Amino acid sequence: MFIKFLVKKITFLFKQNQTPPIETQSAEKKTKGLSDKLKDNIDSLKLIFGDSGDLKIHEILFGKNLELSGALIFIDGLVDSKTITESIIKPLILNKNIGDGMEIENMSMDIIKKTILCSGDMSEIKDQTQMIEGCLAGETVFLLDGFKEALLISTKGWEKRNVTEPQTELVVRGPREGFTEDFRTNTALLRRRIKSPDFKMEQMKIGRKSLTDVCIAYIDKVAQPRIIEMVKKRLEKLEVDSILDSGYIEEYIEDAPFSVFPTVGYSEKPDVIAGKLLEGRVAIIVDGSPFVLTAPYLFIESFQTSEDYCIRPLYASVTRMLRLMAYFISIFTVPIYIALTTFHQELIPTTLLFTFANASEGTPFPSFIEALIMVFSFEILREAGLRLPRPVGQAISIVGALIMGDAAVAAGLVGAPMVIAVAFTAVAGFVIPVQIDSVSILRFILMVFSAALGGFGIAIGLLGILVHLASLKSFGVDYFGTVIPSQDLQDSFVRMPLWSMSGRPKDIAYIDKKRRKTFIPSTRRSNDHQET
Amino acid sequence: MQIDKGKITAVQFMFSVACYMQASSLLTAFFVGITKQDSWIVVILAFLVCLPFLFIFISIMRNFPDKNLIQINTLVFGPVVGNIISAMYIWYFLTLTSLNLRDLSDFVHQTIMPKTPSIVIMFLFLLVCAWAVRFGIGVVTRYNTLFSIIQIVILALAVVFTANLIDFQNFLPMFDQPAMEYVHGTHVVSTIPFGEVVVFLMITPNIKLPPKKISKFFLWGFVIGGIVLVVVILRDTAVLGNVLGLFSLPSFETQRMASLMEALSRLEIMFASVLIILLFAKVTFLYYVTVLSLAQIFKFETFKPFILSIGALAIVYAFILYSSSMQHVESGTNATPILWTLFEFVLPMLTLLIAKMRKLPQTEEVV
């Protein structure tokens, strides 16, 4: 309620401050036809681009008697100069037959396109905006004096990172490819995994200034049209000037922007995204980001890794339960420790109580303050270790782990049990990297609750979290859905064998619900034996 | 006009009923005082007594599948009498909310946080409940399945852990008390934990199920709740014997006695957590029902404006209900069952009779 009020207030203030609506793309896009004079075209282009150093205008003369003059326009760095030389300039200049046997008046762009140039991807355009957009997207514009048309020749070729193993989501077993910053590479990586024509990728451009390529990928009849529509609508509604990473998109389209729980998923691995697409989810690929988004995103997905599906189910289930446990440990250990030592000493077994009492005898602060110091310094260390150059980062972690932890106890600032509790919490938190923000924020909130009200406070906090989780929805699907017993349990706490998971997730998949025929491998094999 | 358009599945409904009754199984002091070691007999008798009434509830639900209790009252008794009866029901729901809230705060006050004032406990607890109620029936009943299963698992564990303390001599002497005591006990048990399922008449339109199948799920939920109650009473009696009636929280005492070779002791923490989560489910549900019925009677489009005011009222009411928990037990034993009989048995029966006489659901269909 309060948050809603706040949002209303903020939007109201913003509306007041807003300057009159900026002229958007539609205004800029006023179609202006090309002139048939080469010089006019080049001049107006120069006017638009100003003194941009990377705009190259390469004028050429060709034909038998060099009677034809044309120009190649492209942005340096976005194009592959070898392609331009080999497949555009060379055929044009070396081909002395042009103009031979045909009058210039009979020449057309079509003939040049079909008979001379050697490129697989060309299109004829007639207006200036298209020309500029093509240029900026890395295509080469071919203008010819005396023609109102221009040719757009695909010569894209810029420096890009190779497909490497991603830094996050490391696996012992399973594919090691990761997405890169290049849009086409990413779509190709996905297309290579799902070869069915049902796999659709709808492209659009978002951002007035950045004109970022964004692609909505889904599998027809597997993804619900309702969800696809919702994703599309939210993306189309965006009135922003730039999209520099998929994180921007995530923030703009998520359901619960004020929640600590993420309602849009992301992954850096094509096999993970392909798996999610096959479950009926919608993926959003953003140019310039190696992270592909998926929606809807459910709570339980944070506990699934790509490796779960590459190793045998029994151990996969065990590790998944371990991950769930680690999540609860990392949230609840410190609050429970605070509650036990502050309010419910009678619940601690006597011998352990003596140890605790011994440890905290010399320390000056109550356990809540101790926990605050430790959790806070841990977060600082983590941040420092992440941001610093790698060799220094290691030094920091050694300083943090060995010196600060040990010294804090030796100096009598904090008790040893607290150091253990916080360290345990911290390590457990790293098991579920996706939920790291919810872990650290909820841990802190619960610490306050448990310091104020002990076990009852923790219970209240937990119930509050549960209520919040139950109220969350991700693109119309219950966020906390699969925790309640249902058919979808096959892939939640446990990972059932692949041959037994016959259906796609019930809440997400559309008409094509069946994934595979259920069978038990061993029985099938015995049948084989009988037959042979 | 349906205020809350949320839908719950049949399984959710079933476990909501079970969870609601399981929440009552934790606080048994008010009736084990009457028949002591024979309480389990009383529970079974009450279960049998309540079955016909359960079918009355079910047939009301079947006859008016898209109406809640308040709408049914207006329809059956006419606008004036109907609204008076509805107002009485609202008082009944509010009282139940406050009673359960008070139960929780008394429990927390006695066992976990003796120095914290009750107001803090109640306020925070009800704040979380209010938050859940805000999102409607879907969130209110969301965790009931989970909570119900957790309680059953913990009950099973507790039975195992207290197995070494069980003494079957504790059940003796059997059938050795005046007949009136049994009647009294049966009355108490049938009104307080069992008859209270009348509140589920408020959410009939929200169940995603053809009305004919409701009986199965309602009955199963009721049976799960009843079995849990019997098992709890049996375990407590077997462990504690006929001093059972002396404690204000017999189950808590039973679990406190459990210890497994010194390794696992202090199991009452499990009881405490189960009690908090189950009472959360129950209070939230009753709170929701109160708010919903108030919005319904005043013909509001939404129930949200009532949430906080009803919450404040429930807290204040919980304070003035009783001055001590023994007084609570006393009234639970003697006064409440007589009052509740009206709401749980007499009025539903009247509703059904009058509805049958006026042939109401049929005319509704024609219109």
Interface residues (C-beta under 8 A of the other chain):
Chain A: M1 F343 H344 E346 L347 P349 L453 G454 G455 F456 G457 A459 I460 L463 G464 L466 V467 H468 A470 S471 F480 V483 I484 P485
Chain B: V11 Q12 V108 I112 M113 T116 V120 I121 L124 F125 V128 W131 A132 R134 F135 G138 V139 R142 Y143 T145 L146 I149 S265 R266 I269 A272 S273 I276 I277 F280
